[in-house]
Amino acid sequence: MRVSTQFSRNRVGSIFKTMKHLGNISKVPFSVLIGDIEANFCPSDEIIISDILFRSAKCKQCGKCCEKIIGKGSGLFFTENDIKIIQEDEKKGMLLEELETISIKISTTSSSFAVSGYVYCNKSKDHCDFFENKLCSIHSMKPVNCALPMLEFDKLKNKTYIRKRPCGRAWRMGCDIDFDTAFDFLEFRDWDFYWMKRLLREAEDLQLASLTWLPEIVTFLDSQMVKLEKMDGSREVSEISILWKKRFQELTGNDELSNYRIF
């Protein structure tokens, strides 16, 4: 490994994508600085678990996202725990020689600290270096931002919506994923919720977990798994959103978080 001194937006974009997900569910204002590139995040007035989070959108493994999104010079972001997983695989362990260490400065209104991240700079021009036989060859330890193309933590008018949708006016991945109105419990449990928990691990590695609502969101959704399983094949999932709103009101109504307001 070597220390990186290059901080182009292409190289550190995957770090800021992870930070954007976390920043949109922040409890307190915080900023992220890498080199001279900075992003600032402020709390939303409300965190909404949308019904759209629960619709089905099975990945068809066409590989277009690995071909179109990750080009030459793109930085793939890993944390300390990602590195530990890579080290357990002798073949993937060879990647460690290509990783660059990056210092990430995180500041709140009351404190400032630095954490280390690791970036792999993609060499291939027209696809991710780890795209083999139409599959991700490092799926078990792939950067979390690669695994969240459909899950969105969208902040609109000071409210954050957690949902699953195409990104932007056009489906930017370029693949033919169908967003089905039916709810597939196994897909949600083994993909959406699995990677949401993975994002929580990234937050813990970056010392951001306590600054965001992600631990509470993951705990809440985990507590609703039995109800969600019974809803498999149905779109009657609005109850979960209502339950979260009630829970969020309870959380933000305590003394420590009394300055939050709910609409």
Backbone bond lengths (Angstrom), bond angles and torsions (degrees), N, CA, C in turn:
res aa  C-N    CA-C-N  psi(-1)  N-CA   C-N-CA  omega(-1)  CA-C   N-CA-C  phi
1 M - - - 1.461 - - 1.525 109.80 -
2 R 1.323 114.44 153.23 1.454 119.66 176.46 1.524 109.14 -138.10
3 V 1.302 115.79 158.69 1.464 120.53 179.92 1.518 109.01 -83.15
4 S 1.331 116.06 128.70 1.458 120.44 -178.98 1.521 110.61 -85.25
5 T 1.322 115.55 138.20 1.458 121.17 174.51 1.530 110.38 -118.24
6 Q 1.341 115.73 6.47 1.457 120.61 179.62 1.528 108.39 -106.07
7 F 1.324 116.83 126.24 1.454 119.86 -173.36 1.529 111.25 -130.11
8 S 1.318 117.90 47.32 1.460 119.97 177.11 1.531 109.19 -67.04
9 R 1.333 116.06 155.56 1.468 119.85 -179.39 1.522 111.30 -63.38
10 N 1.332 116.85 -29.63 1.461 119.80 177.81 1.520 110.34 -66.58
11 R 1.314 115.97 -39.57 1.464 120.16 -176.33 1.529 112.48 -74.17
12 V 1.322 117.57 -37.70 1.468 119.47 -176.65 1.523 112.51 -105.48
13 G 1.335 116.97 9.42 1.458 120.36 -179.12 1.519 113.23 -60.06
14 S 1.343 117.09 -36.73 1.466 119.56 -179.21 1.523 111.53 -67.25
15 I 1.333 117.14 -30.23 1.467 120.71 176.61 1.525 108.96 -66.03
16 F 1.338 115.93 -46.81 1.454 119.38 -177.24 1.527 111.98 -70.30
17 K 1.331 117.69 -25.75 1.468 118.48 175.16 1.523 109.70 -66.73
18 T 1.338 116.22 -42.79 1.467 119.92 175.61 1.524 110.03 -60.88
19 M 1.334 116.00 -44.69 1.457 120.50 -179.52 1.520 111.64 -63.96
20 K 1.324 118.19 -34.25 1.463 120.93 -179.63 1.523 110.24 -64.26
21 H 1.341 116.84 -43.85 1.462 119.78 176.99 1.528 109.91 -56.69
22 L 1.325 116.11 -46.53 1.461 120.69 -177.51 1.530 111.21 -72.23
23 G 1.327 116.44 -39.39 1.455 119.78 -178.86 1.515 113.22 -64.73
24 N 1.319 117.02 -31.22 1.460 120.30 -179.56 1.526 113.28 -74.90
25 I 1.327 116.79 -8.64 1.470 120.31 174.04 1.531 109.41 -122.73
26 S 1.338 115.81 32.65 1.459 119.96 -177.63 1.524 111.59 -73.90
27 K 1.326 115.62 150.32 1.469 122.06 173.86 1.525 111.29 -91.81
28 V 1.324 115.28 -30.64 1.465 121.17 -179.39 1.527 108.12 -133.08
29 P 1.328 118.30 156.98 1.465 119.76 176.25 1.532 110.44 -63.87
30 F 1.318 117.08 139.02 1.466 120.14 172.20 1.519 109.31 -150.37
31 S 1.320 114.94 158.91 1.456 121.15 179.31 1.521 109.31 -126.67
32 V 1.322 115.52 153.92 1.462 122.77 179.43 1.521 107.87 -124.17
33 L 1.327 116.62 129.30 1.464 121.44 -178.54 1.521 109.70 -128.53
34 I 1.330 116.16 124.53 1.462 122.51 174.12 1.522 106.71 -128.03
35 G 1.321 116.24 112.17 1.455 119.07 -172.46 1.524 108.94 62.57
36 D 1.328 116.59 -122.59 1.463 120.32 177.53 1.530 111.41 -108.02
37 I 1.348 117.19 15.02 1.464 121.88 179.98 1.522 108.63 -102.09
38 E 1.331 116.18 124.38 1.463 120.62 -172.97 1.519 111.30 -129.74
39 A 1.326 115.64 147.91 1.462 122.53 172.72 1.518 108.29 -135.27
40 N 1.337 116.45 140.88 1.453 121.90 -178.93 1.523 110.16 -120.18
41 F 1.333 116.15 141.53 1.458 121.26 -177.47 1.524 110.17 -133.32
42 C 1.333 115.34 142.60 1.468 121.54 178.45 1.521 109.36 -130.00
43 P 1.338 117.51 153.70 1.466 120.63 -178.65 1.526 112.57 -64.41
44 S 1.321 115.38 149.38 1.456 121.80 171.11 1.525 108.93 -87.49
45 D 1.317 115.67 159.91 1.463 119.76 176.36 1.532 111.11 -75.15
46 E 1.315 115.21 -24.27 1.466 118.76 -177.95 1.520 109.77 -151.98
47 I 1.330 116.52 141.51 1.466 122.74 173.48 1.520 107.02 -108.11
48 I 1.319 116.63 119.22 1.457 121.39 -174.55 1.526 109.98 -112.44
49 I 1.318 117.10 120.08 1.462 120.99 171.81 1.524 105.93 -85.25
50 S 1.313 116.71 104.45 1.457 122.04 -174.16 1.528 111.28 -77.85
51 D 1.340 115.59 150.72 1.463 120.14 173.13 1.527 110.86 -57.89
52 I 1.341 115.90 -28.86 1.462 120.17 -177.18 1.532 111.59 -66.00
53 L 1.330 117.01 -19.34 1.465 119.23 175.90 1.522 111.11 -59.68
54 F 1.319 116.83 -30.00 1.457 120.91 -169.93 1.526 114.33 -95.03
55 R 1.327 117.97 2.41 1.457 117.15 178.96 1.523 110.00 -77.87
56 S 1.292 115.97 158.34 1.463 121.72 -176.14 1.526 110.86 -85.04
57 A 1.321 115.44 142.58 1.468 121.23 176.23 1.523 107.99 -156.14
58 K 1.314 116.01 71.02 1.464 120.36 -174.51 1.528 112.00 -66.00
59 C 1.326 115.12 132.28 1.463 120.75 173.67 1.524 109.10 -67.62
60 K 1.334 116.69 130.96 1.470 121.42 -178.57 1.526 112.13 -96.67
61 Q 1.329 116.00 5.44 1.460 122.03 176.12 1.529 112.41 54.58
62 C 1.350 114.52 42.41 1.461 118.90 177.83 1.529 111.61 -80.67
63 G 1.340 116.91 -19.84 1.463 120.96 176.30 1.514 115.21 82.64
64 K 1.332 117.96 2.76 1.465 119.30 -176.32 1.520 112.77 -64.76
65 C 1.353 116.85 -33.87 1.469 118.31 178.87 1.524 110.45 -66.60
66 C 1.330 116.98 -36.50 1.468 120.99 179.25 1.524 111.42 -71.25
67 E 1.323 116.33 -23.98 1.462 120.52 -179.92 1.526 112.48 -89.79
68 K 1.342 116.71 -34.61 1.463 119.63 -171.73 1.522 113.95 -96.45
69 I 1.318 116.98 -33.46 1.460 120.05 -172.49 1.525 112.27 -87.35
70 I 1.340 116.48 -38.96 1.468 120.97 -176.75 1.523 109.64 -97.73
71 G 1.324 116.81 101.13 1.457 121.17 178.81 1.519 111.68 -109.84
72 K 1.293 116.68 -172.90 1.462 121.53 -178.24 1.529 109.76 -62.54
73 G 1.327 115.93 132.70 1.456 121.56 178.70 1.513 114.43 89.06
74 S 1.331 116.81 -9.39 1.463 119.27 178.84 1.525 109.49 -66.93
75 G 1.311 115.70 140.85 1.456 119.99 178.97 1.512 111.71 -99.21
76 L 1.312 116.83 126.73 1.464 121.90 175.32 1.523 107.61 -98.05
77 F 1.317 116.25 124.34 1.459 122.13 -169.57 1.526 112.27 -96.96
78 F 1.345 115.64 131.90 1.462 122.55 177.72 1.531 109.40 -129.16
79 T 1.334 115.59 154.30 1.465 120.74 175.78 1.523 109.41 -110.80
80 E 1.318 116.45 -179.07 1.466 122.04 -178.95 1.524 111.70 -55.27
81 N 1.341 117.14 -46.40 1.457 120.02 -178.51 1.521 112.38 -68.23
82 D 1.339 117.08 -32.60 1.460 119.81 173.98 1.530 109.97 -59.99
83 I 1.319 115.68 -41.90 1.466 120.65 -178.96 1.526 110.59 -63.36
84 K 1.329 116.86 -39.43 1.468 120.39 179.02 1.518 110.98 -61.57
85 I 1.341 116.07 -39.74 1.461 119.88 178.39 1.525 110.20 -66.34
86 I 1.341 116.80 -42.41 1.462 120.81 178.81 1.527 110.55 -61.63
87 Q 1.339 117.07 -38.65 1.463 121.32 -178.04 1.524 112.00 -65.16
88 E 1.319 117.47 -23.66 1.462 120.97 -179.32 1.522 112.12 -76.08
89 D 1.303 117.63 -13.60 1.460 122.83 -179.50 1.526 108.23 -109.67
90 E 1.305 116.51 114.66 1.469 120.43 -174.59 1.520 112.06 -59.16
91 K 1.344 116.34 -41.67 1.465 119.95 -178.91 1.518 110.56 -67.98
92 K 1.340 115.95 -47.99 1.465 119.48 -178.84 1.528 110.91 -71.37
93 G 1.333 116.69 -20.77 1.458 120.06 179.17 1.508 112.59 -60.69
94 M 1.311 116.36 -22.90 1.464 120.25 178.10 1.532 111.07 -64.46
95 L 1.339 116.41 -21.15 1.459 120.08 179.72 1.520 111.64 -65.82
96 L 1.316 115.66 -24.49 1.454 119.45 -175.47 1.523 112.08 -58.06
97 E 1.339 116.28 -32.12 1.461 120.09 -179.39 1.527 111.71 -66.28
98 E 1.351 116.44 -21.82 1.465 120.85 -176.35 1.523 112.89 -97.02
99 L 1.328 117.17 -4.49 1.462 119.98 -176.73 1.524 111.85 -79.60
100 E 1.315 115.70 144.37 1.462 121.90 176.13 1.528 108.75 -112.88
101 T 1.312 116.73 134.62 1.462 121.44 178.44 1.519 109.70 -83.97
102 I 1.332 115.24 133.84 1.467 120.43 179.91 1.523 109.13 -126.27
103 S 1.318 117.04 135.11 1.457 122.13 176.84 1.524 109.21 -90.34
104 I 1.321 115.33 127.86 1.466 121.88 -178.75 1.521 107.88 -115.45
105 K 1.319 117.37 120.69 1.463 121.66 178.64 1.525 109.10 -98.08
106 I 1.326 115.45 124.85 1.463 121.45 179.56 1.518 108.30 -117.72
107 S 1.322 116.00 128.87 1.468 120.70 -177.05 1.521 110.34 -127.45
108 T 1.333 115.60 138.64 1.455 122.25 170.48 1.529 106.80 -114.38
109 T 1.314 117.36 -177.39 1.459 119.61 179.18 1.514 112.20 -68.61
110 S 1.342 116.79 -17.63 1.464 119.26 -175.85 1.527 114.52 -119.04
111 S 1.322 118.03 -8.66 1.465 119.07 -177.21 1.521 111.01 -154.97
112 S 1.323 114.16 166.48 1.452 120.85 177.51 1.519 108.40 -146.90
113 F 1.323 117.00 136.86 1.461 120.19 179.81 1.525 109.36 -150.48
114 A 1.308 115.03 162.88 1.469 121.03 179.97 1.515 110.10 -120.16
115 V 1.318 116.39 140.59 1.458 122.23 174.82 1.524 108.26 -128.40
116 S 1.314 115.68 160.44 1.463 120.17 179.59 1.524 110.47 -102.80
117 G 1.315 114.78 139.39 1.451 121.77 172.26 1.513 108.32 -126.39
118 Y 1.307 116.32 172.11 1.461 120.42 -177.36 1.520 109.19 -132.82
119 V 1.324 115.45 137.27 1.454 120.73 -176.45 1.523 109.75 -125.23
120 Y 1.331 115.40 134.40 1.458 121.57 171.27 1.524 106.80 -105.07
121 C 1.303 117.43 123.88 1.461 121.90 -178.57 1.532 109.77 -90.15
122 N 1.335 116.03 114.98 1.468 120.65 -176.03 1.525 111.68 -64.68
123 K 1.319 116.39 136.72 1.462 121.28 -175.92 1.524 113.16 -100.92
124 S 1.323 117.07 -31.34 1.466 120.00 -178.34 1.520 111.17 -72.60
125 K 1.312 116.16 145.32 1.462 120.67 -176.74 1.525 112.26 -79.04
126 D 1.329 117.46 -37.19 1.464 119.27 -168.93 1.528 115.09 -117.60
127 H 1.333 117.82 12.06 1.469 119.53 175.63 1.521 109.59 -168.29
128 C 1.320 115.86 164.33 1.459 120.53 175.49 1.523 109.91 -66.22
129 D 1.313 116.97 140.61 1.469 120.86 -179.45 1.525 112.23 -61.27
130 F 1.328 117.56 -21.82 1.465 121.16 -175.95 1.525 112.12 -101.40
131 F 1.329 116.47 15.04 1.458 122.49 177.87 1.522 108.34 -90.23
132 E 1.331 116.75 108.78 1.458 122.11 -176.60 1.522 109.98 -132.76
133 N 1.337 115.85 129.59 1.468 121.63 177.75 1.528 112.13 53.51
134 K 1.339 115.64 42.74 1.465 122.58 177.69 1.525 113.17 66.19
135 L 1.325 117.09 18.52 1.463 120.91 -179.77 1.519 110.32 -136.94
136 C 1.332 116.22 161.35 1.457 121.67 174.65 1.525 108.75 -82.44
137 S 1.318 116.66 120.45 1.469 120.34 -177.19 1.520 112.35 -79.38
138 I 1.349 117.27 -7.65 1.468 120.49 177.49 1.532 109.73 -123.74
139 H 1.327 115.85 37.91 1.461 120.87 -172.80 1.527 112.60 -54.74
140 S 1.323 118.18 -41.95 1.462 120.94 -174.99 1.520 113.03 -68.06
141 M 1.340 116.95 -21.04 1.467 118.63 179.85 1.539 111.36 -130.05
142 K 1.341 115.92 22.40 1.462 119.37 -179.31 1.524 110.51 -61.43
143 P 1.337 117.41 151.06 1.466 119.45 177.41 1.520 110.52 -55.16
144 V 1.324 116.80 138.56 1.458 120.55 -173.67 1.517 111.78 -61.40
145 N 1.342 118.62 -32.08 1.459 119.69 -179.80 1.526 112.04 -67.09
146 C 1.335 117.41 -23.76 1.464 120.69 175.17 1.525 110.99 -71.33
147 A 1.323 116.26 -25.78 1.455 120.95 -174.10 1.523 113.51 -93.27
148 L 1.334 117.58 -1.67 1.462 120.64 -176.30 1.529 111.99 -119.06
149 P 1.329 118.75 44.75 1.465 117.93 -177.39 1.519 112.97 -71.59
150 M 1.335 117.82 -27.61 1.458 120.74 -177.26 1.523 112.01 -101.75
151 L 1.339 117.77 -29.45 1.457 119.97 176.52 1.520 108.75 -73.09
152 E 1.320 116.22 133.10 1.454 120.45 -178.45 1.520 110.25 -132.04
153 F 1.312 115.31 139.71 1.459 122.80 170.46 1.535 104.64 -112.49
154 D 1.329 116.03 83.57 1.461 121.90 -171.21 1.517 111.55 -92.23
155 K 1.330 116.83 128.68 1.455 121.27 176.62 1.519 109.12 -102.30
156 L 1.336 115.82 118.21 1.454 122.46 179.92 1.519 109.16 -133.24
157 K 1.341 116.33 123.20 1.460 121.52 178.87 1.533 111.75 50.20
158 N 1.307 114.97 45.43 1.458 123.79 176.44 1.527 114.07 64.40
159 K 1.323 116.13 23.21 1.457 121.16 169.06 1.527 107.45 -124.07
160 T 1.312 117.23 141.90 1.460 120.64 178.62 1.521 109.22 -108.03
161 Y 1.332 115.42 128.50 1.458 122.14 179.85 1.528 108.74 -109.38
162 I 1.316 116.40 124.73 1.466 121.08 175.65 1.515 106.46 -97.57
163 R 1.314 116.19 114.91 1.456 119.68 -172.03 1.524 111.22 -155.14
164 K 1.294 115.05 177.33 1.463 121.24 178.87 1.522 107.75 -124.84
165 R 1.313 116.38 121.57 1.454 118.72 -175.41 1.519 110.49 -161.75
166 P 1.348 116.95 163.36 1.457 119.28 170.01 1.520 108.99 -61.90
167 C 1.317 117.36 150.57 1.468 121.71 -177.42 1.517 109.71 -92.20
168 G 1.302 117.17 115.79 1.450 121.69 177.49 1.519 113.00 81.81
169 R 1.331 116.04 -170.81 1.464 121.04 -177.50 1.527 111.69 -64.87
170 A 1.310 116.90 -34.89 1.462 121.10 177.89 1.525 108.61 -116.46
171 W 1.293 116.85 150.74 1.461 121.05 178.65 1.517 107.70 -69.83
172 R 1.329 116.11 100.48 1.459 121.24 -166.63 1.517 113.78 -68.24
173 M 1.344 117.52 -17.65 1.464 118.31 179.04 1.526 111.20 -71.97
174 G 1.342 116.77 -21.24 1.463 119.30 177.35 1.512 114.30 78.60
175 C 1.336 118.21 5.74 1.459 120.03 -179.45 1.526 109.95 -98.76
176 D 1.319 117.05 176.08 1.460 121.31 -174.30 1.530 112.05 -104.90
177 I 1.332 116.88 42.01 1.458 120.70 175.43 1.524 109.08 -63.46
178 D 1.334 115.44 135.09 1.450 121.34 175.73 1.524 109.07 -100.25
179 F 1.330 116.31 125.20 1.452 120.40 176.30 1.522 108.03 -88.58
180 D 1.327 115.29 102.23 1.461 122.73 -173.69 1.523 109.89 -88.76
181 T 1.337 116.10 140.46 1.461 119.39 178.35 1.523 112.54 -72.45
182 A 1.326 117.07 -17.27 1.468 119.76 178.67 1.529 110.01 -72.96
183 F 1.322 115.97 153.72 1.460 121.74 178.36 1.524 108.77 -102.87
184 D 1.320 116.28 127.17 1.459 122.60 178.59 1.522 108.04 -110.33
185 F 1.331 116.90 105.91 1.460 120.93 -174.00 1.516 112.08 -61.26
186 L 1.322 117.84 -45.44 1.463 120.45 -177.05 1.522 111.04 -64.51
187 E 1.317 116.18 -38.53 1.462 119.46 176.82 1.532 110.12 -63.20
188 F 1.324 116.41 -44.31 1.464 120.14 180.00 1.525 110.80 -63.18
189 R 1.329 116.32 -45.99 1.471 120.32 -176.79 1.517 111.53 -67.58
190 D 1.334 117.12 -44.82 1.470 120.59 -171.01 1.523 113.62 -90.33
191 W 1.330 117.73 -10.70 1.452 119.47 179.36 1.528 111.05 -122.11
192 D 1.337 115.70 -68.88 1.472 118.86 -174.56 1.527 111.85 -60.97
193 F 1.326 116.37 -52.91 1.464 119.37 -177.00 1.525 111.18 -70.35
194 Y 1.329 116.87 -35.93 1.470 120.96 178.02 1.530 110.18 -58.04
195 W 1.348 116.95 -46.28 1.456 119.42 -177.26 1.513 112.18 -78.08
196 M 1.335 116.86 -22.62 1.452 118.67 172.76 1.527 109.87 -67.12
197 K 1.342 116.10 -39.20 1.468 120.22 176.12 1.520 110.13 -67.70
198 R 1.315 116.45 -34.00 1.465 120.09 176.52 1.534 109.74 -64.97
199 L 1.327 116.52 -39.77 1.466 119.89 176.87 1.523 110.21 -62.19
200 L 1.327 116.99 -36.13 1.462 120.50 176.62 1.522 110.37 -62.54
201 R 1.314 116.71 -39.72 1.473 119.69 177.00 1.522 111.24 -62.31
202 E 1.339 116.67 -39.26 1.458 120.16 176.08 1.533 110.09 -62.23
203 A 1.334 115.84 -42.04 1.468 120.25 179.43 1.524 110.64 -61.86
204 E 1.324 116.67 -39.96 1.462 120.46 178.01 1.522 110.77 -66.23
205 D 1.321 117.04 -41.69 1.466 120.69 178.07 1.522 111.25 -61.35
206 L 1.322 116.07 -35.47 1.460 121.70 -177.20 1.529 112.48 -90.46
207 Q 1.333 115.62 5.44 1.476 122.68 -179.21 1.526 111.85 60.51
208 L 1.349 116.00 31.46 1.454 121.11 -178.69 1.530 113.20 -106.98
209 A 1.321 117.77 -7.79 1.464 119.81 -173.46 1.521 112.28 -56.06
210 S 1.329 116.49 -45.05 1.461 120.37 -177.30 1.529 112.75 -71.42
211 L 1.333 116.75 -13.22 1.463 120.79 -179.48 1.521 111.98 -94.13
212 T 1.344 117.67 -1.72 1.462 121.48 -176.90 1.528 110.69 -127.68
213 W 1.331 114.35 169.66 1.468 120.92 177.83 1.531 111.98 -87.85
214 L 1.328 118.00 1.47 1.457 119.65 -173.96 1.526 113.62 -59.85
215 P 1.344 121.00 -42.35 1.473 118.80 178.07 1.526 112.34 -57.77
216 E 1.343 116.64 -41.88 1.463 120.10 179.90 1.526 111.70 -68.38
217 I 1.331 116.67 -38.10 1.462 120.97 179.79 1.529 110.45 -65.13
218 V 1.337 116.42 -46.23 1.465 121.00 179.36 1.522 110.49 -62.68
219 T 1.326 117.06 -44.73 1.467 120.62 179.13 1.527 110.70 -61.81
220 F 1.323 116.93 -42.91 1.466 121.10 -179.76 1.525 111.14 -62.68
221 L 1.347 117.46 -50.65 1.459 120.37 -178.99 1.527 111.36 -61.96
222 D 1.326 116.08 -37.33 1.464 119.91 177.65 1.533 110.37 -62.22
223 S 1.332 116.62 -37.96 1.463 120.82 -179.45 1.527 111.91 -69.65
224 Q 1.343 117.35 -17.78 1.461 121.30 -177.92 1.525 113.15 -100.87
225 M 1.330 118.09 8.41 1.454 121.03 -174.36 1.528 113.34 -61.20
226 V 1.317 117.77 -37.12 1.468 120.08 179.43 1.533 109.99 -64.21
227 K 1.316 116.67 -44.52 1.467 120.68 178.18 1.523 110.80 -63.78
228 L 1.319 116.15 -42.07 1.463 119.85 -179.40 1.527 111.21 -64.39
229 E 1.314 116.60 -39.10 1.469 119.79 179.28 1.522 110.75 -60.98
230 K 1.324 116.78 -38.23 1.467 121.09 179.56 1.522 111.83 -69.26
231 M 1.339 116.56 -20.20 1.460 121.05 -179.44 1.518 111.95 -91.35
232 D 1.321 118.10 3.78 1.463 122.11 -177.06 1.529 110.08 -52.89
233 G 1.347 116.19 129.42 1.455 121.35 -179.51 1.510 113.35 85.96
234 S 1.314 117.59 -2.53 1.455 121.97 -177.49 1.521 110.00 -117.45
235 R 1.347 116.01 156.72 1.456 120.54 175.06 1.519 111.13 -101.78
236 E 1.343 116.95 12.94 1.467 120.29 -179.21 1.533 109.47 -82.12
237 V 1.315 115.99 64.91 1.463 120.05 -176.55 1.527 112.50 -112.57
238 S 1.331 117.13 3.86 1.460 119.62 -178.30 1.527 111.03 -61.65
239 E 1.338 116.87 -25.23 1.460 120.98 178.70 1.522 111.43 -57.65
240 I 1.334 116.52 -37.57 1.467 120.55 -179.34 1.523 109.90 -64.64
241 S 1.333 116.72 -42.38 1.459 120.59 178.56 1.521 111.26 -62.52
242 I 1.337 115.89 -40.75 1.467 120.69 179.38 1.527 110.40 -65.08
243 L 1.331 115.90 -42.45 1.462 120.18 179.16 1.528 111.00 -63.22
244 W 1.347 116.79 -39.53 1.465 119.30 178.86 1.522 110.62 -64.93
245 K 1.331 116.86 -41.95 1.461 119.54 -179.91 1.533 109.91 -59.15
246 K 1.328 115.95 -42.67 1.466 119.82 178.32 1.523 110.38 -63.06
247 R 1.339 116.04 -43.53 1.462 120.41 -179.70 1.523 110.68 -65.08
248 F 1.324 117.44 -41.70 1.461 121.65 -179.41 1.524 110.51 -63.90
249 Q 1.341 116.48 -38.33 1.458 120.02 176.66 1.524 110.73 -62.70
250 E 1.337 115.77 -38.11 1.467 119.56 177.61 1.524 110.47 -65.17
251 L 1.323 116.67 -42.41 1.462 120.89 -178.34 1.522 111.68 -67.13
252 T 1.321 116.28 -42.85 1.462 119.29 -176.75 1.520 112.33 -83.49
253 G 1.311 116.88 -4.71 1.446 120.07 179.12 1.510 113.68 -91.98
254 N 1.348 117.14 -4.46 1.462 118.11 -179.26 1.529 110.74 -81.01
255 D 1.298 116.48 172.48 1.463 121.21 -173.03 1.523 113.00 -61.80
256 E 1.348 116.05 -37.88 1.458 119.34 -175.24 1.528 111.69 -68.05
257 L 1.339 116.81 -29.66 1.455 120.57 -174.12 1.522 111.49 -119.71
258 S 1.311 116.77 31.90 1.457 120.83 -172.69 1.520 114.04 -69.77
259 N 1.342 117.18 -12.16 1.459 118.61 -178.63 1.526 112.74 -87.14
260 Y 1.328 118.68 4.57 1.457 121.42 176.00 1.520 109.52 -89.79
261 R 1.319 115.87 144.45 1.456 118.27 178.14 1.535 108.99 -124.04
262 I 1.312 115.34 150.92 1.459 121.70 -176.91 1.526 109.72 -118.49
263 F 1.317 116.99 138.20 1.464 120.70 177.22 1.521 109.31 -99.48
